[in-house]
Amino acid sequence: MAASAVEGDEIPEFDPSKPRSARLHDFWLGGKDNFAADRAAGADALEAYPDIASSARATRAFLVRAVRFVAAREGVRQFLDIGAGLPAAGNANTHEVALAVSPQSRVLYMDNDPAVGNHIIARLTSDIDGCGYAVADLRHPEELLATAARKLDFAQPVAVMLIAVLHLISDAEDPHGIVARLMAQMPAGSYLMLCHPAIDQYAGAPEAMARLNRAMEQQRTLRTHGAVERFFAGLDLLPPGLVPPSQWRPDSPEEASRPSAAWVGVARKPARQASDRERA
């Protein structure tokens, strides 16, 4: 699998005057791939919830630990990173973590932000086999899966990654149904790795999200522990369950104490639940 973009869903035009989620997270992570509009929206949200940047870092640290766990402990070699966002500094990206465990790992990044593709492709040097990028929109799971099936082997377990992306899907767009349709196509032994901003952890988070919704076309929906837990219906949620990012198998006391306002979890698709593809 070459490190290149492929055909997929139509993506919005690039407009640096309008803040975008991927660039916003880059700003909170201390990156340089953002514009004045992103920084203004991000700073306004920080006033309402000063730990929002820490929460973004905790989310990235969870991604690293979860990918490493699923690759090293569970033997998964395929990763579908949906809503991947801009690459992070250091070796904190899905392909870097997975390849460090096994050179046989295959990683497909997917996003609908026009700024993301070029950055990911630049990060995926030409000598990295098995890793690539494709344009896709989570709101259209069938089209997304059709594109992913050209790059990944759905007969083998896949780790489906939805890290800080489902809050961009409104209740009216049926996010739980979207996740169920994605996982229905995965074989037994696949995993769902999920992080979702929370409405029921810190008082400042709802106001921060309200400010972002006023500033951005991409609207956000924070959800409760119970609503996030529903995304794992029919799957076996691994210990420690659905917890804040800093509490999911932290590597150090520093990671364990990092403030965050999100719910995260990793779940396995059991053998008793065959995929639609297997039933066919």
N, C-alpha and C positions, 0 to 999 in steps of 0.2 A: 504494500500500500504506500504509494508515494505521498510525500508531504505537500499536498496541493489541494486547492479548493475544487469542489465538484458542483454540478448543477443541483439546484434545490429550490426551496420556496423563494418567492420574490422578497427582497429585503428593502427596508426603508432607505431613502436617500441620505447620504452623509451630510449632516448640518452641524458644524461646531458651535453654532449659536444656541442650540438647544441641548440641555443636559441629557445624558444617556446613562443607563444603569451601569454598564461596563466601565465607563470612564469615571463614574462616581466612586465605584469601589476602588478603582486604581488610585484616585485621590486619597481616599481614606487609608489605603495601604502604603501611602507615601511614594507612589509612582509618579512618572512624568508624562504619561500618555493621556492627559486630560486637558481641558480648555477652561477658559475663564467662566463660562456658564456652569460647567461641572463643579468648579471650585466654589462658586457662589452658592449653588444649591447645597453642596456638601457642608459648607461652613454654617449655613442657616440651620441645617438639621443638627449639626454639632451643638449649637446653642441650646436646643431643646433636650438633646440627649448626648451629653459630653462623652459618653463611653461608646458611641457608635463606631468610632475608628477601631477601638479595642475589640468590639464585636466582629468587625470585618476581619481583623487579624485572627481572632479565635476561630472564625469560620474557615479561613485558609489553613490553619493548623489542624483543624478537624479533617479537612480534605486529605492532607498529607498522611495523617495517622490512619484514616479509614482505607485509603488506597493501599498503603503498605500492609495493613492487616489483611485485607481481602486477597492481596497478591501473595503475601508470604505465608499466612496461616491457613487460608482457604484454597490457595492454588489457582485462583482465577487469572486468566491471561488476556481477557478482552474487557475493555473499558469504553463505555459510551457516555461521554461527558457532554450533557445537554445544557445549553445556556452557559457555555464555558467561561465567557467573559475574557478580559485581557489577561495575558500571561503575567504571573507574579515574579518578583525578583528572586534570585537564588534558585535552589532546586526544589521549588515548592509547587510544581505543576504536575498534572496527572501522569504525563508520559515520563517525566524524569523520575518520579517515585516508582512507577511500575517497572520501568526498564532497569532500575537499580536492583530490583528483586529478581527479574528474569528478562534476559534479552529477547525472549520469545513473546513478550507482551505486545499487544496490539491496542492502540488507543485512537478513537475517533472523536475529535472535538466537533461540536455543533453549536451554532449560534445564528441569530438573525440580525445582529448588529454589524453594519458595514465596516466599522473600525476594527472589529475583532479578527476577521480572517487574515488580513495582511500581517498583523502582529503575531498570530499563531504560526502562520506559514514561515515567517522569518525566524521564529524560535525553533521550528522543526527543520534542522539542517538536513541537507540532501542525503547524508549518510545514515539517517535514522529510518530504518525500515519498519513497516507496520504501524506507522502513525500518520494521521492526516486530519484534514479539516473539511467540513461540508456545511453549506448553508441550509438552515432548517428553522422552522418555527414550531415550538412546542404545542401551539394551538392546533396544529395539523399533524397529529401523531401518525396517521397512516402514511402520509407522504414522508414524514421523518423516518419512519421505519423502513420504507422502501429504499430510501437513500442509504441508510445505515447498512441494510442487508447486502449492498454491493461492496461493502468494505469489511464487514464483520461476519463471522460464521455463527448464525443463530442456532445451529445444531449443538454448539458448545456454550457453556455458561458465559454470561455477560454481566458485568457490573454496570448497572444503569445509574448514572450520577445526576441528581437534580439538586445542585448546591446553590442555594440563594437564587432561585429562578421561579419557583411556583408562586411566590407572592406577587409576581407580575401577571398572573392569570386570575381573573376575577371569578367570583362564585358563579356568575351567570355563564361563564365559559366552561364550567364543570371541570375544575382541576382534578378532582378525585376520579372522575371518569377517564380523564386523559391518562393518569398514572396507571389505572387498571388496564387500559387498552395497551399501553406500552409493555407492562409486565405480562400480559396474556400471551404475547408473542415470544417471550423468553423461555428457554428450556429450564427444567428443574435444575437446581444448583446455581441459578443466577442470583444476583443480589440487587437490592435497591439501597442506594446511599443517598440520604436526603438531609438537607438543612433548610429550615424555613424560619424567617423572622417571626418573633412572638409578640402577641399583644398582652400577654398575661404574666410578664416577668418584671419589667421595670416601667415605672410611671411615665418616664419621659419618652418612651419609644413611640406611643401613638401620636404625640404631638410632632415628633420628628418626621414620622411618615406623612402626617397631614401637610407639613410644610413642603415635603418633597412632592406630594401629589399636586400641590398648587403650582409648583415650579416646572413640573415635567409632564410630557405627554404620556409616558409610561406610568400608569397608575399602579399603586401598591395596595395589597390587602394583607394586613397582619392577621394571624390566626392563633387560636388557643391550642393548648396541649391536646385536647380532645380532637379538634379538627385536624391537626397534623397527624395524630395517631391513626386516623382513618385512612391515610395514604398507604398504610402498611397492611390493610385488610387482606387476609388470606396468605400472608407471609409470616415467617418466623422471625420475630424481632430479636436480635442478638443482645446479650448483656453488654452494657448496663441499661438497655432499654432506650426510651425517648427522654433525653436529658439535654441540658445546655451544652454547647460545643466544648467548653472547658472541662466538662465532666465525662466526656467520652474517651476513656482510656488515655488520659494525659500522660505525656512523657516526663513531665517535671512538675514540681510544686508551682513554678511560675506559670506554666500553662494551665494548671488546675485552678489558679486564682484569677485568671484573666476575665474581666467582666464581659458579658455578652447578653444579647436579648434575642435568642433563637432557640428552636428545638431541633435536635439532630438525632438520627438513628440509622442503623444498618440492619437490613433484614434479608433473609435467604428465602428463595422460592422452594418450597418443599417438594419432594419427589411425588407426593400424592396429588399435587396440583399440576397436571400436564398443561403445556402451552397449547394454544389454538393450533399452532403449527404442528405440534406432535400429534394432536387428535386428528388432524387432517391426514 
